[in-house]
Amino acid sequence: MSHSENPAHPSPTPLDPNSLGVSTTAIHGGEARQKAHHALTDPIVCASTFSFANTQAVIDFIEQDQPRGEYGRYGNPSDMVVEQKLAAMEGAEDAILFSSGMAALVTLLMAKLSAGDEIVFFDQCYHRSREFCSKYLARYGVVTKQVKTGDYQAMADAVSPRTKMLVSESPTNPHLSVIDLEKFVGIGRQFGVETLIDATLATPYNLRPIAAGVDYVMHSATKYLGGHNDLLAGVVLGRASLLQDVRSLRGVLGGVNSPHNCYLLQRGLKTFELRMQRHNENGQRLAEFLASHPQVETVLYPGLPNHPDHELAKRTMRGFGGLVTFMLKDPDWRAAARVVDRCQLARIGPSLGGVETLIEQPYVMSYYKYSPEDRARFGIYDNMIRLACGVENAEDLIADLDQALRTD
């Protein structure tokens, strides 16, 4: 029997993309089954300019809003597939990829805010986010109000007719406070104000803000999403209608990512769930070890029963991540520096979420030029150490910390 005489194969039953597991979505989400040149992985498209067959093709592209390349500042096939993958992982309608997490935040806020508008922040946040809002947005007439993290009544009281957005991280950096998204979203809906959660520390594996009703979710994809300390990227996710003006402004400001970085991010996402399982495991084990150590005064980690947000975290998060913040009993910053310097596996560095464990003192790394009063106001203490657990074996990380903490 010739091939043409074979009976037709029945069409496969379509799989529900919403029912797929985390790893399956991270591997296959957003990707075409058959790719250019029959490659299994998406090729890196190194082009800054994309050509048209004729004038009518240009007109069709404009009138039909075709999803194809035009000029690299407006997007590239390499970032478009990653955007679709990240949207599928987050459970969002759309995603916009940026050159860094800060580029994502800056573009979102500039697209949504005008002179005279106000935003309300919970005060535990990445210091560069705070700096952009209080220093640079202020120059253009945007007012930033900061209220104590977790004080939902204070946030509601800070809302005025000019308030356009409520902003928080969850968990926060470096204090690891967990936000009650139901209360946070409730305030936004009560006053008709949009909400933004920076979920970098949680990732889509541990927290789903979109499902809780948050309007915008952002990540520094440099961290857990990329996962290998070898790229910079950021992403904003949400409803497509809300992100149209953000995407347009990205095309003006030019905060796009490179094709090579998009490839690295797409490749890193393939092992996302596997890495997050180890990050969660290592974070929990290292936090428990530190909590029992005689040289340690306090450990901040949502997975510990004595953390003030532990019950909320258990109810709303799948796991608690790899970031652990702790304070030594010795209040002198030099004692903390000695511990950091004695670590042999953990490297000294300012990031997190990669396969290598990193360690640093927030006072030295990020707040060294701040006044003692400002450091105290932001909860940054001389004896504070931030440990970003990688995916090494927990036993080895514990042994490394144990020898670093010895005082003999």
For each residue, the residues with C-beta under 8 A, 3 or more apart:
1: 5 6
2: 5 6
3: 6
4:
5: 1 2
6: 1 2 3
7:
8:
9:
10:
11:
12:
13:
14:
15: 19 20
16: 19 20
17: 20 25 29 88
18: 91
19: 15 16
20: 15 16 17 24 25 28 29
21: 24 25 273
22: 25 26 89 204 205 272 273
23: 26 27 272 273 274
24: 20 21 27 28 29
25: 17 20 21 22 28 29 85 88 89
26: 22 23 29 85 89 269 270 271 272 273
27: 23 24 269 270
28: 20 24 25 31
29: 17 20 24 25 26 84 85 88 89
30: 81 82 83 84 85 86 87 88
31: 28 35 42 81 84 85
32: 35 81
33:
34: 38
35: 31 32 38 39 40 41 42 43
36: 39 42 43
37: 43
38: 34 35
39: 35 36 42 43
40: 35
41: 35 266 267
42: 31 35 36 39 77 78 81 263 266
43: 35 36 37 39
44: 78 259 260 262 263
45: 69 76 77 78 259
46: 259 260
47: 50 69 72 76 259
48: 71 72
49: 71 72
50: 47 68 69 70 71
51:
52: 55 57 58 61
53: 57
54: 57 58
55: 52 58 59
56: 59 60
57: 52 53 54 60 61
58: 52 54 55 61 62
59: 55 56 62 63
60: 56 57 63 64 66
61: 52 57 58 64 65 66 68 70
62: 58 59 65
63: 59 60
64: 60 61
65: 61 62
66: 60 61
67: 80
68: 50 61
69: 45 47 50 72 74 75 76 77
70: 50 61 74
71: 48 49 50 74
72: 47 48 49 69 75 76 256
73: 251 254 256
74: 69 70 71 251 256
75: 69 72 79 80 251 256
76: 45 47 69 72 79 80 256 259 262
77: 42 45 69 80 81
78: 42 44 45 81 82 259 262 263 266
79: 75 76 82 83 97 256 257 259 262
80: 67 75 76 77 83 84
81: 30 31 32 42 77 78 84 85 262 266
82: 30 78 79 85 86 97 262 265 266 269
83: 30 79 80 86 87 94 95 96 97 235
84: 29 30 31 80 81 87 88 95
85: 25 26 29 30 31 81 82 88 89 266 269
86: 30 82 83 89 90 92 95 97 221 225 235 237 269
87: 30 83 84 90 92 93 94 95 237
88: 17 25 29 30 84 85 91
89: 22 25 26 29 85 86 204 269 272
90: 86 87 95 204 208 210 217 237
91: 18 88 204 208 210 211
92: 86 87 95 210 217 237 238 239
93: 87 238 239 240
94: 83 87 237 238 239 240 243
95: 83 84 86 87 90 92 235 236 237
96: 83 104 235 236 237 243 246 247 250
97: 79 82 83 86 221 233 234 235 256 257 262 265
98: 101 103 104 107 233 234 235 236 250 255 256 257
99: 103 232 233 234 255 256 257 258 261
100: 103 104 220 222 232 233 234 255
101: 98 104 105 198 200 218 219 220 221 222 223 233 234
102: 105 106 128 129 132 220 234
103: 98 99 100 106 107 234 253 255
104: 96 98 100 101 107 108 218 219 220 234 235 236 255
105: 101 102 108 109 129 132 198 218 234 236
106: 102 103 109 110 132 253 255
107: 98 103 104 110 111 236 246 249 250 253 255
108: 104 105 111 112 196 216 218 236 246
109: 105 106 112 113 119 132 133 137 142 165
110: 106 107 113 249 253
111: 107 108 245 246 248 249
112: 108 109 164 165 194 245 246
113: 109 110 117 119 137 142 164 165
114: 117 141 142
115: 140 141 142
116: 141 142 143 162
117: 113 114 141 142 143 162 163 164
118: 142 143 144 145 160 162 163 164
119: 109 113 133 137 142 143 144 145 163 164 165 166 167
120: 144 145 146 147 155 158 159 163 165 166 167
121: 125 129 130 133 144 145 146 147 167 168
122: 125 146 147 148 149 150 155 167 168 169 172 179
123: 146 147 148 149 378
124: 149 169 172 173 175 177 378 379
125: 121 122 129 130 167 168 169 172 173 198
126: 129 130 169 173 198
127: 130 131 366 367 378
128: 102 131 132
129: 102 105 121 125 126 132 133 167 198
130: 121 125 126 127 133 134 146
131: 127 128 134 135 136
132: 102 105 106 109 128 129 135 136 137
133: 109 119 121 129 130 136 137 138 142 144
134: 130 131 137 138 144 146
135: 131 132 138 139
136: 131 132 133 139 140
137: 109 113 119 132 133 134 140 142 144
138: 133 134 135 141 142 143 144
139: 135 136
140: 115 136 137
141: 114 115 116 117 138
142: 109 113 114 115 116 117 118 119 133 137 138
143: 116 117 118 119 138 162
144: 118 119 120 121 133 134 137 138
145: 118 119 120 121 158
146: 120 121 122 123 130 134
147: 120 121 122 123 151 154 155 157 158
148: 122 123 151 154
149: 122 123 124 168 172 175 177 179
150: 122 177 179 180 309
151: 147 148 154 155
152: 155 156 180 183 184 187
153: 156 157
154: 147 148 151 157 158
155: 120 122 147 151 152 158 159 166 184 187
156: 152 153 159 187 190 191
157: 147 153 154
158: 120 145 147 154 155 163
159: 120 155 156 163 166 187 191 193
160: 118 163
161:
162: 116 117 118 143
163: 117 118 119 120 158 159 160 166 191 193
164: 112 113 117 118 119 193 194
165: 109 112 113 119 120 193 194 195 196
166: 119 120 155 159 163 184 187 188 193 194 195 196
167: 119 120 121 122 125 129 195 196 198
168: 121 122 125 149 172 179 184 196 197 198
169: 122 124 125 126 172 173 179 197 198 199 200 201
170: 177 178 179 181 197 198 199 201 202 207 209
171: 175 176 177 178 179 201 202 302 313 320 321 323
172: 122 124 125 149 168 169 175 176 177 179 201
173: 124 125 126 169 176 200 201 323
174: 300 323 325 362 380 384 386
175: 124 149 171 172 300 325 379
176: 171 172 173 201 300 301 302 307 323 324 325
177: 124 149 150 170 171 172 308 309
178: 170 171 302 309 312 313 316 317
179: 122 149 150 168 169 170 171 172 184 197
180: 150 152 183 184 312 316
181: 170 184 185 197 209 212 213 214 316
182: 185 186 212
183: 152 180 186 187
184: 152 155 166 168 179 180 181 187 188 195 197 214
185: 181 182 188 189 195 212 213 214
186: 182 183 189 190
187: 152 155 156 159 166 183 184 190 191 193
188: 166 184 185 191 192 193 194 195 215
189: 185 186 192 213
190: 156 186 187
191: 156 159 163 187 188
192: 188 189
193: 159 163 164 165 166 187 188
194: 112 164 165 166 188 215 216 242
195: 165 166 167 184 185 188 213 214 215 216
196: 108 165 166 167 168 214 215 216 217 218
197: 168 169 170 179 181 184 209 214 216 217 218
198: 101 105 125 126 129 167 168 169 170 217 218 219 220
199: 169 170 202 203 204 207 209 217 218 219
200: 101 169 173 203 218 219 220 223 224 353
201: 169 170 171 172 173 176 223 321 323 352
202: 170 171 199 205 206 207 317 321
203: 199 200 206 207 219 224 225 272 276 321 353
204: 22 89 90 91 199 207 208
205: 22 202 224 272 273 276 318 319
206: 202 203 276 280 317 318 319 320 321
207: 170 199 202 203 204 316 317 318
208: 90 91 204 211 212
209: 170 181 197 199 212 214 217
210: 90 91 92 213 214 217 237 238
211: 91 208
212: 181 182 185 208 209 316
213: 181 185 189 195 210
214: 181 184 185 195 196 197 209 210 217
215: 188 194 195 196 238 239 242
216: 108 194 195 196 197 236 237 238 242
217: 90 92 196 197 198 199 209 210 214 236 237 238
218: 101 104 105 108 196 197 198 199 200 234 235 236 237
219: 101 104 198 199 200 203 223 224 225 234 235 237
220: 100 101 102 104 198 200 223 233 234
221: 86 97 101 225 226 231 233 234 235 265
222: 100 101 225 226 231 232 233 234 351 353
223: 101 200 201 219 220 226 227 351 352 353 354
224: 200 203 205 219 227 272 275 276 279 321 322 352 353
225: 86 203 219 221 222 233 235 265 268 269 272 353
226: 221 222 223 229 230 231 233 264 265 268 353 354
227: 223 224 268 269 271 272 275 353 354 355
228: 231 264 268 354 355
229: 226 349 351 354 355 356
230: 226 264 354
231: 221 222 226 228 261 264 265 268
232: 99 100 222 257 261
233: 97 98 99 100 101 220 221 222 225 226 257 261 262 265
234: 97 98 99 100 101 102 103 104 105 218 219 220 221 222
235: 83 86 95 96 97 98 104 218 219 221 225
236: 95 96 98 104 105 107 108 216 217 218 243 246
237: 86 87 90 92 94 95 96 210 216 217 218 219 243
238: 92 93 94 210 215 216 217 242 243
239: 92 93 94 215 242 243
240: 93 94 243 244
241: 244
242: 194 215 216 238 239 246
243: 94 96 236 237 238 239 240 246 247
244: 240 241 247 248
245: 111 112 248 249
246: 96 107 108 111 112 236 242 243 249 250
247: 96 243 244 250 251
248: 111 244 245 251 252
249: 107 110 111 245 246 252 253
250: 96 98 107 246 247 253 254 255 256
251: 73 74 75 247 248 254
252: 248 249
253: 103 106 107 110 249 250
254: 73 250 251
255: 98 99 100 103 104 106 107 250
256: 72 73 74 75 76 79 97 98 99 250
257: 79 97 98 99 232 233 261 262 265
258: 99 261 262
259: 44 45 46 47 76 78 79 262 263
260: 44 46 263 264
261: 99 231 232 233 257 258 264 265
262: 44 76 78 79 81 82 97 233 257 258 259 265 266
263: 42 44 78 259 260 266 267
264: 226 228 230 231 260 261 267 268
265: 82 97 221 225 226 231 233 257 261 262 268 269
266: 41 42 78 81 82 85 262 263 269 270
267: 41 263 264 270
268: 225 226 227 228 231 264 265 271 272
269: 26 27 82 85 86 89 225 227 265 266 272
270: 26 27 266 267
271: 26 227 268 274 275
272: 22 23 26 89 203 205 224 225 227 268 269 275 276
273: 21 22 23 26 205 276 277
274: 23 271 277 278
275: 224 227 271 272 278 279 355 391
276: 203 205 206 224 272 273 279 280 319
277: 273 274 280 281 319
278: 274 275 281 282 391
279: 224 275 276 282 283 319 321 322 353 389 390 391
280: 206 276 277 283 284 318 319 320 321 322
281: 277 278 284 285 394
282: 278 279 285 286 322 357 389 390 391 392 394 397
283: 279 280 286 287 301 303 319 320 321 322 323 324 389
284: 280 281 287 288 301 303 319 320
285: 281 282 288 289 394 398
286: 282 283 289 290 324 387 389 394 397 398 401
287: 283 284 290 291 299 301 303 304 324
288: 284 285 291 292 304
289: 285 286 292 293 398 401 402
290: 286 287 293 296 299 324 326 387 401
291: 287 288 296 299 301 304 306
292: 288 289
293: 289 290 296 402 405
294: 329
295: 328 329 330 405 407
296: 290 291 293 299 326 327 328 329 405
297: 326 327 328 329 383
298: 326 327
299: 287 290 291 296 304 324 325 326
300: 174 175 176 307 324 325 326
301: 176 283 284 287 291 304 307 320 324 325
302: 171 176 178 307 309 310 313 317 320
303: 283 284 287 307 310 313 319 320
304: 287 288 291 299 301 307 310
305: 310
306: 291 310
307: 176 300 301 302 303 304 310 313
308: 177
309: 150 177 178 302 312 313
310: 302 303 304 305 306 307 313 314
311: 314 315
312: 178 180 309 315 316
313: 171 178 302 303 307 309 310 316 317 320
314: 310 311 317
315: 311 312
316: 178 180 181 207 212 312 313
317: 178 202 206 207 302 313 314 320
318: 205 206 207 280
319: 205 206 276 277 279 280 283 284 303
320: 171 206 280 283 284 301 302 303 313 317
321: 171 201 202 203 206 224 279 280 283
322: 224 279 280 282 283 352 353 388 389 390
323: 171 173 174 176 201 283 352 386 387 388 389
324: 176 283 286 287 290 299 300 301 386 387 389
325: 174 175 176 299 300 301 362 384 385 386 387
326: 290 296 297 298 299 300 384 385 387
327: 296 297 298 381 383 384 385
328: 295 296 297 331 335 336 339 383 385
329: 294 295 296 297 383
330: 295 335 336 383
331: 328 335 381 382 383
332: 335 336 382 383
333: 336 337 361 363 364 382 383
334: 337 338
335: 328 330 331 332 338 339 383
336: 328 330 332 333 339 340 361 363 382 383 384 385
337: 333 334 340 341 361 364
338: 334 335 341 342
339: 328 335 336 342 343 385 404 405
340: 336 337 343 346 348 359 360 361 385 404
341: 337 338 348
342: 338 339 403 404
343: 339 340 346 347 348 359 400 401 404
344: 400 403 404
345: 357 392 396 397 400
346: 340 343 357 358 359 387 397 400 401
347: 343 356 357 358 359
348: 340 341 343 358 359 360
349: 229 358 359 360
350: 358 360 365 366
351: 222 223 229 354 358 388
352: 201 223 224 322 323 358 386 388
353: 200 203 222 223 224 225 226 227 279 322 388
354: 223 226 227 228 229 230 351 358 388 390
355: 227 228 229 275 390 391 392
356: 229 347 390 392
357: 282 345 346 347 387 388 389 390 392 397
358: 346 347 348 349 350 351 352 354 387 388 390
359: 340 343 346 347 348 349 385 386 387 388
360: 340 348 349 350 364 365 385 386
361: 333 336 337 340 364 365 384 385 386
362: 174 325 365 366 367 380 384 386
363: 333 336 366 367 368 375 380 381 382 384
364: 333 337 360 361 367 368
365: 350 360 361 362 368
366: 127 350 362 363 380
367: 127 362 363 364 370 374 375 378 380
368: 363 364 365
369:
370: 367 374 375 378 380
371: 374 375
372: 375 376
373: 376 377
374: 367 370 371 377 378
375: 363 367 370 371 372 378 380 381
376: 372 373 379 380 381
377: 373 374
378: 123 124 127 367 370 374 375
379: 124 175 376
380: 174 362 363 366 367 370 375 376 384
381: 327 331 363 375 376 384
382: 331 332 333 336 363
383: 297 327 328 329 330 331 332 333 335 336
384: 174 325 326 327 336 361 362 363 380 381
385: 325 326 327 328 336 339 340 359 360 361
386: 174 323 324 325 352 359 360 361 362
387: 286 290 323 324 325 326 346 357 358 359 401
388: 322 323 351 352 353 354 357 358 359
389: 279 282 283 286 322 323 324 357 397
390: 279 282 322 354 355 356 357 358 397
391: 275 278 279 282 355
392: 282 345 355 356 357 396 397
393: 396 397
394: 281 282 285 286 397 398
395: 398 399
396: 345 392 393 399 400
397: 282 286 345 346 357 389 390 392 393 394 400 401
398: 285 286 289 394 395 401 402
399: 395 396 402 403
400: 343 344 345 346 396 397 403 404
401: 286 289 290 343 346 387 397 398 404 405
402: 289 293 398 399 405 406
403: 342 344 399 400 406
404: 339 340 342 343 344 400 401
405: 293 295 296 339 401 402
406: 402 403
407: 295
408:
